[in-house]
Amino acid sequence: MYVLIGAGSVVIAALLVFFMVLSLKRRINPLKRAAKQYDRGRFEKAMLLIAVELDKNPDNRVALLLRADNEVSLGRYDDAVRDYQFLIQVKKTGDGIDILQVKKRLLRPLYNIESLLELYTLCTEILKEEAACPEAQYYLSLLYIGQAYYDVASETLSSLVHNRPNMREAFFARGLSDVQRGRYAEAISSFDRCLEISTDNLGILCQAASHYFNGEYSACSDRLRKVPQRLEAFSDRKQYLFSLRLRAFCYYRMGRFDRAVHLLQLVCNMVTQKKPSKAVLYNNSGMVQKEEEAGKSSSLFDEYYRLLEVAAEQGKNVPPPRKPSGILDLKGLYRSTEAGLDLCFAMLREGTLEQARDLMADLRKQQPEVLGLKRLAQLIDEERERTISMRREAPHMLRSSSTERVIRGKGKGYKLWEYVEEWERRAVRPYELLIITGFTSRKMLSPGILLSKRRYGH
């Protein structure tokens, strides 16, 4: 019996040692530890452990895949693209790597580094293998939005949300594309669904803007009350400034000019704190024109024919371009000058002509080369003199609005009310939503990118 007990004790001890060694081996396995750190969101620690593993086993494809995933989480998109592409190129049977999944993971970093042709090619390649792939449909729709193909983007996203009714990003993107198409009621519906899934300040802001574009100023104001009026509530300064301007113009449209003036003064103060930077100009498709090209009449038509060529491949139509319209003869303004004009026109509506005149004098000093500012300053002076004269001669006939159609200017004959009304129409533009949400950039707005494969004979 003692012999049996002794033998049993030896076996138990051996098993304990075996499991301790196995446990220790697992604990010191850098790849498994890296995976745990990745799951916990400790990406830098995971990267250190992966480096240890790859130092021992440079061909470990699972480690390479985990490294690429970590690089995406850390925002190192160029490195992630390189690693994902390497994995696709060196694929071996039985290495445990699903190439289709790797291709899907590659979409996000390609989009972030704006490798548009490669992204377009990869999306179409994935969709041939998996026709309803949500990742490929989503990033393809973002490409279409960036290329000003809002109808095609909306169609793609409608198909996506039908199959993925809880995909918040898809509803958000569809809302943005519908805003650009002028389908504001549809955009509101998309943003409503987006906020049902998950609420954030940017989603509420886009929802409110859609109500504004739809002429529903009270609804816009109600939505904006849910957004904190603090810079910290937004991911960047552009979003915060847009929220302030949207609030201001809601008040403006509802006739509460004093509140509009207060908010626009705040915007003006924030913008003028920074060094003035030259504004970009947009053509009628919403695409950025470079400063040096802004005065060339051919640039807009060049973009049109490129878009037309891309559209023809897909059986789509692109409307012919119109000459870019400015605010009468106010073009190429600094951001600070634009903010000042917002405030100036609100002051005119409020009836504070003295302040409006002083502000206009400051704006002319900022950009003396803009002749439209000089003409506008003259019209404000004329309106001020007319108002003073009417107060003195016939006070009972003086009306509250300072923007009536009573001034006929020289030159082109623009009147003060024409400046104000056109500025009101363009004060808040649908295209600004793409800018503040980061859904567009200069590079993404060049339709020539998608044509490069044809130019190079591919």
C-alpha positions in Angstrom: 0.0 0.0 0.0 2.8 2.4 0.9 4.4 1.6 -2.5 1.2 2.5 -4.3 0.8 5.7 -2.3 4.4 6.6 -3.1 3.9 5.9 -6.8 0.8 7.9 -6.9 2.5 10.8 -5.2 5.3 10.7 -7.9 2.7 10.7 -10.7 0.8 13.6 -9.1 4.0 15.6 -8.7 5.1 14.9 -12.2 1.7 16.1 -13.5 2.0 19.2 -11.4 5.4 19.9 -12.8 4.2 19.3 -16.4 1.2 21.7 -16.0 3.4 24.3 -14.3 5.9 24.1 -17.2 3.1 24.2 -19.7 1.5 27.2 -18.0 4.9 29.0 -17.8 5.5 28.3 -21.4 2.2 29.8 -22.3 2.8 32.8 -20.2 6.2 33.5 -21.7 4.9 32.9 -25.3 5.3 36.4 -26.7 2.7 36.0 -29.5 0.0 34.8 -27.1 0.8 37.5 -24.7 0.7 40.1 -27.5 -2.7 38.9 -28.5 -4.0 39.4 -24.9 -2.5 42.9 -24.8 -4.2 43.7 -28.2 -7.5 42.5 -26.9 -7.1 44.7 -23.8 -6.3 47.7 -26.1 -2.7 47.9 -25.0 -1.3 48.2 -28.5 2.1 49.6 -27.8 2.8 46.7 -25.4 1.5 44.3 -28.0 3.9 45.7 -30.6 6.9 45.1 -28.3 5.9 41.4 -27.7 5.3 40.9 -31.5 8.8 42.3 -32.2 10.2 39.7 -29.8 8.3 36.9 -31.6 9.3 38.1 -35.1 12.9 38.4 -34.0 12.8 34.7 -33.3 10.5 33.7 -36.1 10.6 36.3 -38.9 8.2 34.2 -41.1 5.5 33.9 -38.5 2.5 35.1 -40.6 0.1 35.2 -37.6 2.5 37.6 -35.9 2.7 39.7 -39.0 -1.1 39.8 -39.2 -1.4 40.8 -35.5 1.3 43.5 -36.1 -0.7 45.0 -39.0 -3.9 45.0 -36.9 -2.0 46.8 -34.1 -0.6 49.3 -36.6 -4.1 50.2 -37.7 -5.2 50.7 -34.1 -2.2 53.0 -33.6 -2.9 54.9 -36.7 0.2 53.8 -38.5 -1.6 53.2 -41.7 1.3 53.2 -44.1 3.0 50.4 -42.0 -0.3 48.5 -41.9 -0.7 48.6 -45.7 2.8 47.3 -46.2 2.3 44.4 -43.8 -1.2 43.4 -45.1 0.1 43.5 -48.7 3.1 41.4 -47.8 0.8 38.8 -46.3 -1.3 38.7 -49.5 1.8 38.3 -51.6 3.5 35.5 -49.6 0.3 33.4 -49.0 1.0 29.8 -48.4 -1.4 26.9 -48.1 -2.0 25.9 -44.5 -0.4 29.0 -42.9 -3.6 29.9 -41.0 -4.2 33.2 -42.9 -7.5 33.9 -44.6 -6.5 36.1 -47.5 -10.0 37.5 -48.0 -10.1 38.7 -44.4 -6.7 40.3 -44.9 -8.0 42.1 -47.9 -11.0 43.4 -46.0 -8.7 44.6 -43.2 -6.5 46.4 -45.8 -9.5 48.6 -46.9 -9.4 50.9 -43.9 -5.7 51.8 -44.0 -5.8 52.3 -47.8 -8.7 54.7 -47.3 -6.8 56.6 -44.5 -3.7 57.1 -46.6 -5.9 58.0 -49.6 -4.5 55.4 -51.9 -7.7 55.7 -54.0 -7.0 53.7 -57.1 -5.7 50.8 -55.0 -8.7 51.0 -52.7 -11.1 51.1 -55.7 -9.5 48.1 -57.3 -9.5 46.1 -54.0 -13.1 46.9 -53.3 -14.2 45.6 -56.7 -12.0 42.6 -56.3 -13.5 41.7 -52.9 -17.0 42.2 -54.2 -16.4 39.7 -57.0 -15.6 37.1 -54.3 -18.3 38.2 -51.9 -21.0 40.2 -53.6 -22.5 41.7 -50.4 -19.3 42.3 -48.5 -20.2 45.1 -46.1 -16.6 46.4 -45.7 -16.1 46.6 -49.5 -19.5 48.3 -50.1 -18.9 50.8 -47.3 -15.4 51.9 -48.5 -16.5 51.9 -52.1 -19.4 54.3 -51.1 -16.9 56.6 -49.4 -14.9 56.7 -52.6 -18.0 57.6 -54.5 -18.8 60.4 -52.0 -15.2 61.7 -52.3 -15.6 61.7 -56.1 -18.9 63.6 -55.9 -20.9 60.6 -57.1 -23.5 61.1 -54.5 -26.3 59.2 -56.3 -24.1 56.1 -56.7 -22.9 56.3 -53.1 -26.5 56.5 -51.8 -27.5 53.4 -53.9 -24.6 51.5 -52.6 -25.3 52.5 -49.0 -29.0 51.7 -49.3 -28.1 48.2 -50.3 -25.6 48.0 -47.4 -28.0 49.1 -44.7 -30.7 46.7 -46.0 -28.3 43.9 -45.3 -26.7 45.5 -42.2 -29.6 47.3 -40.4 -27.4 48.0 -37.4 -24.3 49.3 -39.2 -24.2 52.9 -37.8 -21.4 54.0 -40.1 -23.4 53.1 -43.2 -26.4 55.2 -42.1 -24.1 58.1 -41.3 -22.5 58.0 -44.7 -25.9 57.6 -46.4 -27.1 60.7 -44.6 -24.1 62.7 -45.8 -24.6 61.6 -49.4 -28.3 62.4 -49.3 -27.6 65.9 -48.0 -25.3 66.5 -51.0 -28.1 65.4 -53.3 -30.6 67.8 -51.7 -32.6 64.9 -50.3 -32.8 66.4 -46.9 -35.8 64.4 -45.6 -34.1 61.2 -46.5 -30.9 62.4 -44.8 -32.8 63.2 -41.7 -34.2 59.7 -41.7 -30.7 58.2 -42.0 -29.3 60.4 -39.2 -32.3 59.5 -37.0 -31.5 55.8 -37.4 -27.8 56.4 -36.9 -28.6 58.1 -33.6 -30.9 55.3 -32.5 -28.0 52.9 -32.8 -25.5 55.2 -31.0 -25.6 58.8 -30.0 -22.8 61.3 -30.4 -22.4 65.0 -30.8 -21.3 64.8 -34.5 -24.3 62.7 -35.4 -26.7 65.2 -33.7 -24.9 68.1 -35.5 -25.4 66.5 -38.9 -29.0 65.7 -38.1 -29.6 69.3 -37.1 -27.9 70.6 -40.2 -30.2 68.5 -42.4 -33.2 70.1 -40.7 -31.7 73.5 -41.4 -31.2 72.7 -45.1 -34.8 71.5 -45.2 -35.9 74.9 -43.9 -37.0 73.4 -40.5 -35.2 76.0 -38.3 -37.0 75.3 -35.1 -36.3 71.6 -35.4 -32.7 72.4 -36.1 -32.5 74.6 -33.0 -34.2 71.8 -30.9 -31.6 69.3 -32.0 -28.7 71.7 -31.3 -29.8 72.1 -27.7 -28.7 68.5 -27.2 -25.1 69.4 -28.2 -22.9 71.1 -25.5 -21.6 74.5 -26.5 -18.0 73.6 -25.5 -15.0 73.0 -27.7 -14.2 69.9 -25.7 -17.5 68.3 -26.8 -16.1 68.0 -30.4 -13.2 66.0 -31.9 -11.8 69.1 -33.6 -12.2 72.9 -33.9 -13.8 72.8 -37.3 -16.8 70.9 -35.9 -17.2 73.3 -33.0 -17.1 76.4 -35.2 -19.6 74.9 -37.6 -21.9 74.2 -34.6 -21.7 77.8 -33.5 -22.4 79.1 -37.0 -25.4 76.7 -37.4 -26.9 77.9 -34.1 -26.3 81.5 -35.1 -28.0 81.1 -38.5 -30.9 79.2 -36.9 -31.5 82.3 -34.7 -30.9 84.5 -37.8 -33.6 82.6 -39.8 -36.0 82.9 -36.9 -35.5 86.6 -36.7 -33.6 86.5 -33.4 -30.8 88.7 -34.7 -29.3 89.7 -31.3 -28.5 86.1 -30.5 -27.2 85.5 -34.0 -24.9 88.5 -33.6 -23.6 87.2 -30.2 -22.7 83.8 -31.6 -21.2 85.1 -34.8 -19.1 87.5 -32.8 -17.8 84.5 -30.9 -17.0 82.7 -34.1 -15.3 85.8 -35.5 -13.1 86.1 -32.4 -12.0 82.5 -32.6 -11.2 82.6 -36.3 -9.2 85.9 -36.1 -7.1 84.5 -33.3 -5.3 82.4 -36.0 -3.2 83.7 -38.8 -5.5 84.3 -41.8 -5.3 81.5 -44.4 -6.5 81.8 -47.9 -9.9 80.2 -48.5 -10.4 77.5 -51.1 -12.9 77.8 -53.8 -15.4 75.1 -54.8 -16.9 74.4 -58.1 -20.6 73.5 -58.5 -19.8 69.8 -57.9 -18.3 70.7 -54.5 -14.8 70.0 -55.7 -11.9 72.0 -54.4 -10.1 74.2 -56.9 -6.5 75.0 -56.2 -5.8 78.7 -55.6 -3.6 79.0 -58.7 -6.4 77.3 -60.8 -9.3 79.2 -59.3 -9.2 81.9 -62.0 -8.9 79.6 -64.9 -12.2 79.0 -66.7 -11.0 75.7 -68.1 -10.4 73.9 -64.8 -14.0 73.3 -64.0 -14.7 71.8 -67.5 -11.6 69.6 -67.2 -13.0 68.1 -64.0 -16.4 67.7 -65.7 -15.0 65.7 -68.7 -13.0 63.4 -66.3 -16.1 62.8 -64.2 -18.1 62.2 -67.4 -15.6 59.6 -68.6 -15.7 57.7 -65.2 -19.5 57.9 -65.2 -19.8 56.5 -68.7 -18.1 53.3 -67.6 -20.9 52.8 -65.1 -23.8 54.0 -67.2 -24.2 57.1 -65.1 -24.8 60.7 -66.0 -23.0 63.8 -64.8 -24.8 67.2 -65.2 -23.0 69.8 -67.2 -21.1 72.4 -65.1 -22.1 75.9 -64.5 -19.7 78.8 -64.0 -18.7 78.9 -60.3 -20.8 81.5 -58.6 -19.4 83.7 -55.9 -21.1 86.0 -53.5 -21.6 88.6 -56.2 -18.0 89.9 -56.5 -16.7 88.5 -53.2 -14.4 85.6 -53.9 -11.2 84.1 -52.5 -11.8 85.5 -49.0 -9.8 84.6 -45.9 -11.7 82.5 -43.3 -11.5 85.5 -40.9 -13.0 87.8 -43.6 -15.9 85.3 -44.2 -16.6 85.1 -40.5 -16.5 88.9 -40.3 -19.1 89.2 -43.2 -21.3 86.7 -41.4 -21.3 89.0 -38.4 -21.6 92.2 -40.5 -24.7 91.0 -42.3 -26.3 89.9 -39.0 -25.6 93.4 -37.6 -27.3 94.8 -40.7 -30.4 92.7 -40.0 -30.3 93.7 -36.4 -30.1 97.4 -37.4 -26.8 98.2 -35.8 -25.4 100.1 -38.8 -22.6 101.9 -36.9 -21.1 98.6 -35.8 -21.6 97.0 -39.2 -19.8 100.0 -40.9 -16.8 99.8 -38.4 -16.5 96.1 -38.9 -16.6 96.4 -42.7 -13.7 98.9 -42.4 -11.7 96.3 -40.5 -12.5 93.7 -43.1 -11.3 95.9 -46.0 -8.0 96.4 -44.2 -7.6 92.6 -44.1 -8.1 92.1 -47.8 -7.9 95.5 -49.6 -7.5 93.7 -53.0 -11.1 92.4 -52.9 -13.1 95.1 -54.7 -16.4 93.7 -53.6 -15.6 94.7 -50.0 -15.1 98.3 -51.1 -18.4 98.3 -52.9 -20.2 96.8 -49.9 -18.7 99.3 -47.5 -20.1 102.1 -49.7 -23.5 100.6 -49.7 -23.5 100.3 -45.9 -22.5 103.9 -45.7 -25.3 104.9 -48.0 -27.8 102.9 -46.0 -26.5 104.5 -42.8 -26.9 108.0 -44.3 -30.4 107.2 -45.6 -31.4 105.9 -42.1 -30.1 109.1 -40.4 -31.8 111.2 -43.0 -35.2 109.4 -42.5 -34.9 109.7 -38.7 -34.5 113.4 -39.1 -37.0 114.1 -41.8 -39.7 111.5 -41.5 -39.2 109.2 -38.5 -42.7 107.8 -38.7 -41.7 106.3 -42.2 -38.5 104.6 -41.0 -38.8 100.8 -41.1 -36.9 98.4 -39.0 -35.1 96.5 -41.7 -31.8 97.9 -43.0 -31.8 95.7 -46.0 -34.8 96.9 -48.1 -34.4 97.3 -51.8 -33.8 101.0 -51.7 -30.1 101.3 -52.7 -29.1 101.1 -56.3 -25.3 100.9 -56.5 -22.9 101.9 -59.3 -20.9 99.6 -61.5 -22.8 96.3 -61.6 -25.7 97.8 -59.8 -25.7 95.4 -56.9 -27.8 96.5 -54.0 -27.2 95.9 -50.3 -30.1 93.5 -50.1 -28.6 91.4 -52.9 -25.4 90.9 -51.0 -27.2 90.0 -47.8 -29.7 87.7 -49.4 -27.1 85.8 -51.5 -24.9 85.5 -48.4 -27.9 84.1 -46.5 -28.5 81.5 -49.2 -24.9 80.3 -49.0 -24.1 80.9 -45.4 -24.3 77.3 -44.4 -23.6 74.8 -47.3 -24.3 71.1 -47.4 -20.7 70.5 -48.5 -19.5 71.7 -45.1 -20.7 68.5 -43.6 -18.3 66.5 -45.7 -15.5 68.8 -44.5 -16.2 68.7 -40.8 -16.8 64.9 -40.8 -13.5 64.3 -42.6 -15.2 62.5 -45.5 -13.3 64.5 -48.1 -9.9 66.0 -48.9 -8.2 67.7 -51.8 -6.8 64.4 -53.1 -10.0 62.5 -52.8 -11.8 65.2 -54.8 -9.7 64.6 -57.9 -11.6 62.3 -60.3 -8.4 61.8 -62.3 -7.2 59.4 -59.6 -9.6 56.7 -60.7 -8.7 57.2 -64.3 -5.0 56.6 -63.8 -5.3 52.9 -64.6 -6.7 53.7 -68.0 -3.9 56.3 -68.7 -1.3 53.8 -67.8 -2.8 51.2 -70.1 -4.1 48.8 -67.4 
